[in-house]
Amino acid sequence: RERKKKKYEENPSYKERELNRSAQWRKKNPEKVKNILRNYREKNKRKIRSTQKLYRKNNPEKTSVYANNRRAKERGVAHRFSKTDWEFCLRFFQFSCAYCKKPAYKNRLHMDHFIPLSDPKCPGTIPSNIIPACFKCNMSKQAKNPFLWINEKFGEKWSDYIISNINFFFHLCQNKN
């Protein structure tokens, strides 16, 4: 390994040739590559799990974006939501719950599908359907109709304000893209 590393440093074209040779071998031997990877995963389950756990801990937003996009893809709806979209969303709602306005002080905000994924009218995991919600609001809303739930939880006066604020955000998202 050290010898190869030294060769790489001394001769950049050697590294390029080796990488090309390796890529060609993988292309010609997909079954062998599959077996090698399977064996590696079986032998290193704990190491892989701990690496994945550490990544999820250090990158909660990326993990959440990925999970929401995957769920949308499984349901066959649009799934084009990025970490940049989430950051824009958080800034718009001032790092607070879009419903109750509680700041994300100690708890992380959830990426809530305003129109739930389980609803046939759900547009998917797209910027104009994702808003930040605190744990309490997200768990209370679940897959309910968002307009009825907001009206029940916050009353008519506040529900108009909350819904108009969310609609304004969705309007910005649609014009942004």
ZIGI-V945615 format. One record per helix or strand. SS is the DSSP state (hx for helix, st for strand). FROM is the first residue (numbers start at 1). LEN is the number of residues. If there is no record, write none. Layout:
ss;from;len
SS;FROM;LEN
SS;FROM;LEN
This chain:
ss;from;len
hx;2;9
hx;12;17
hx;30;14
hx;45;14
hx;60;15
st;78;2
hx;83;10
st;96;1
st;103;1
st;110;4
st;124;2
hx;127;3
st;130;4
hx;135;7
hx;146;31
